[in-house]
């Protein structure tokens, strides 16, 4: 989106359920703005204080790429090799180039735990008149040391010249290892992973076909191989848009306990649940609607799960637009009950990608603002002693 989640990763080895610690995860929205100074851990008197800590950093790399889309945390047991990434770092993919042409961004930036920003990956610049890159919200990190990012390229920055694209596999040092393309991958717009170490499952939303494909992956020290491809959901509305570039299924959250994939469908203006996501052998259609809210949903985009089990979804403001509710991230239950919302920008079209990382005591919530090309990170205490 020219004026605009997450990838989410379920990690059986390191993720523990954190439920009922907070009644409203987005209470972080009352935080004060602290620009570029890192994430402070305590006040001057040594206390943790009441207000959650927050930083805002620019996501613009040296080449001037704009429109940050994907957000992903580096997991605790990431096999970094000789690369720069550290557990807790955040990666952000850029969709536009410095001229703000959509589908032409070629960079991923790294935001360290201290808030320092550096360039992590630069894709090959396409030749004039050809397509390539446009790094989308489909961004995720595998524990074995690989990053996967979607590419939805355009020649001239419009939907008229959009191409199917594919997935780029990048190593821990920021080098391109391989590219994954397939007729079932057309416009990889967002992604979530079930990471089991040597094996993984990637769920990909295709904005050009209105489908979701499941990729079974074999993960070795030298790369990632697709062993099976299955379309597990289909029928979501999708179209090109002069402002939003492409509109269709976007945010994905996988619940491994229930084997359910939640799908944020922008044009449908609803969130769906697809049953048997990791095991089904054919499409389940759109699945069942779990959240449809004309008051608070304005074209749902990137989506993540909060530590309390609620879902967080960004709004595009392209569908069911409401200028009085700009750039909102909405928190709701998996049963479809609205909880709270938080605006990331006073203008419309700012919210898009978002991600959450949590342990027993602390959660980090990161979300981009496409309007200002920035990333905001909130540090939120989950300790019962601080409640």
N, C-alpha and C positions, 0 to 999 in steps of 0.2 A: 504494500500500500504506500502510495507516494506521500501520504500525510499521516501514516500510522503513528516462549509457554516452555518451550520447554521440551524442552523435552524432559520427560520424566523417566527415571530409571528405577526399576524394581530390582534390588540386589538381595538375593536370599542370604548371602554370606554375611552382610554387614547391616542390613536394615532391620530394625526392631519396631513393632507396632507402638505408636505413641498416641494414645487415645484419651479423650476426656480431660486433657490438661488445660484446654482453653475452650471457652464457649464461643469466642469470636476471634478467629485468627487475624482478621484484618484490622484489629484494634491498633495494629502498628501504624495505621494511617494518621494517628495523631502525632507522629514523631516530628521532631524538629529537623530542618534541613542542614546538613553539614557537607559542604562541597569539597571533595577531593582530599580529605584528611585522613583516610583510613577508617577502620572500625574501632573506636575506642572501647576498652573493656570495662572501665570503671570511671567514676567521677574523681575529682581532685582529692576528695576526702577518703577515697578507697571504696566507697559504696557503689553498688550497681545502679542506684537511682531508680526512678519510676519509668521515665520515658524510654522507649526502645531506641537503640542507637541506629543511625542511618548514614549512608554515604551516597553521593551522586557523582558519577564520573562520566566523562565523555567517552563515547565508543568510536570516535572518528580516528582512523589510523593515518599514518603519514601520507598515503595516497589520496585521502579525502573521501573515501567511501562513506555513504550515508545510509539511513534507514535500517537501523539494527532490527533484526528479526528474532533469530534463535537465541536461547539462553540455556546453558548447561553447566552444572557443577562438576568438578573433577572429584571422583569418589575417594574415600579414605585409603583404599588398598590399590590405588592405581599404580600400574607398573610403568614408572616414568622413564626407565632407562637413562639415557644421557640428555633427555629433553628437559625443558624448563618448567613443565607443569608440576604443580604441587597439589596435594589433596586440599580441597576447599577453594581452589582457584575457580574462577568463572570464565567461561568462553562465550563470546557473543559473535554471531554471524551477521554480515552486512549484505543487504539485498540490492542496494543502489550504488552506482559509482559517484564520483565527485560532482558530476553534472546532474545528479539526482534522477538518472534514467533507471527505471525499474528493471529488474532482471539482469543487471550488469555488474553488481557488486562482486568482488573477488577476495574479500579478506575475512579473517576471523581474528578478533582481538582477545587478549588474555587480561583479566582483572585479577590481580593477586589478592590474598586475604588482607593485605594492608591497604588495598585500594589503588595500587600502582597499575597503570595500563600500559600494555606493550603489544606489539604485533606478533601473532602466533603463526598465522598461515596466510599465504598469498597464492591464489590459483593463477594459472597461466592466463594472460590477457588474450582474449580471442582476437583473431584478425578482423580488420574492418569488414563489415557486411556479413559477418558470421555470428553465430550465437555461442554462448558459453557462460557458465557460472550463474550469478544471481543466487547467492547463498540464502537459503530459506530458513523457516522456523524449524525445519527438521534437523535438529542438532542434538547429538548425544555422545556420551563418552563411555567406552567399554573399559572394564577393569584391567584387561590384559594389555592396555597401552595404545588403544586406537580411538580415533574420533571419527564419527560418521556425520556427514552433513549433506543436506539435499541441495540440488541445483535446479532452478526453474528459470532458464535463460530466455532473453528476448534480444532481438537485433537492435531495435530502436526505442526500447523502454515502454512499449505498448503491448497490450494483449494480442494485437493483430499479428505479431511476429513471435509469439511465445512458442517454445518447443518443449518436448516431453522432459528433457533433462535426465537426471539420474542421481545417484548417490556417490559422493567422494569419500574414500577411506584414507585417513591421514594418520601417520604414526605420531608417537609422543614427542618427536623433535620438530613436528610441523611439516613433514615431507609427504607429498601425495604418494600413496602406495598403490591404489587401484581405483577403478571406477566401476560402479554397478549400474547396468542398464538392462531393461527388460520391457517387453510390451505391457506387462502388468504394472510398471512404474511410469506414470505419466503425470508430471507435475508434483513431485514429492514435497508437500507443503508443511507437514509436521510429522513428528515421530515420537514413539515411546519405546523403551527397551525393557525386556526381561533378561537380565544379565546373570548367567550361571557359570561364568568363567570360560571354560572351553567351548561352551555352547551359548547361544543367545537367540532370542526372538525379537525381531524388529517389526513393529506395527507402523505402517506408513499410510498417511492420508494423501490421496491423489486429487489435487484441486482441478485437474483437467478432465477427469472422468467421473468424479463423484463417487469414488470407491475407496476402500481401505484394503491394503494387501498385507498379509503376514509373511515375513521372510524368516525362514529358519536358517540360522547362521552357525557355521563352524569357525571358531576363533583360535588361531594358532599364533605362535610368536612372530611369524613372518607375514601374517595377513588375515583377512576375513573372506570366507567363501560362503556363497548362498547355496544351501542344499535343497531347499524347497520353497516354492512360491504359491500362495493361496489367497485368492480374493475372498475375504470373510465378510465384507459389508459393501453395499452398493445402493444406488438410487438417490443419493443426496443431490440436492439441487446445486448446480455449478454454472458459472458464466464468466466471461470477461467483463471488466468494468473500467471505464476511463480513469477513475480515481484510484480504485483499489487494486487495479491490475487484474487479479483473478479472485473470484469469490466461490467458495465451496467448503467441503469438509476440512477442518483444520486440527484443533487441539485434541490430543489423545491422552487418556489416563487408563492404565491397566490395573485391575484389582486381582491379584493372584489368588487370594483366598476364595474368591467367588468365580474366578475365570471369566471376568466381565471386562469388556473394553468400553469405556465411555468416550463418545465422539461429539465434539462441539462442531455443529454444522452451521456455518455462517449464513448462507442464503436461506436455509430452513428456519433460522433464528430459534434453534432448540438444541438441547443436548440429549443424545440417545445412548442406550445401553445395548451392547451386542453380547449375547450370551455365548459361552463356549469359545471364546476368542482364540485361545491357544490350541484348541483341539479340533475345532470344526473343520470339515473338509470342503465346504461350499459356502456361498454367501448367505448371510442371514438377513439380507435386505438392509434397511436402515436400522433394524433393531427396534426397541421400544423407547418412546419418549419418557425421559425421567424429569426433564425440566424445560418448561415453556413458560416464559414470563414476559409479557409485552411491556411491562413497566420497567424492568431492569435489564433485559437482554436487548442489545442493539447490534446484532451480528456477531455472535461469539467466535473468538479466535483461539489463541493459545490457551492451554489449560494445564493445571497442575493440581496435585493433591496436597492439602495442608496436613500438618501433624495430627490434627484432631479428626481426620477422616473426611473433612469437607472438601468440596471441589472449588477451585478458584479459576475463573475464566475471564479473559480480557474481552473487551467489546471493540468492534471495528468502527462503530458509528456510521457505517454505510447502510445497514439495514435497520428499519424502525428507528431512525435517527431522532435524538432528543437533545437539543443544544443545552438544556438545563442539566444534563447528566453526561458531561464530556469525558471521554477516555477513562471509563470506569472499569475496574476489576471487581467482579461480583463473587461473593462467597455464598455457597448454597450446599445443602446436604445432598447425599446420594438418593434421598427420597424426594428431592425436589422442593425443599423448603428454603426460601430466601433467608439469609442471615445478615449480610452487611455488604456494603460496597465502598470502594476507595478510588478516588480519581488520581491519576498520575500526571495529568496536565489540564490546565484550565480551558484549553481548546480541544475540539474534537479530533479524533484520529490518532491519538498518541499511544494508546496501549496496544500491545501485540504479544511478544514472547515473554514468558515468565517461568520461573523454576523455584523449587523449594529444596533445601537440604536441612536435615534435622538429626539430632541425637536425643538422648534422654533429657538433657538440660537446656539445649539451645536450638533455635531454628533460625535459618537465614532464608529470607525471601527476596528474590531478585526479579526485577521487571524493567523492561525497556520503555523509553518514551521516544517514539519515532519522530515526533515533532521537533525535539531538541537534540536528537541523536545522543541520548544519555542512558545510563543504567543506574537504577536506584537499588540499593541493597539495605534491607532492614535486618537488624539483629534483635531477636525476640527471645526473652527468657521463658523457658517452659518449666522451670523448677517450681515445685509446689511451695517452696519456701518463699518464693517471690510473688505468689498469687494473693 
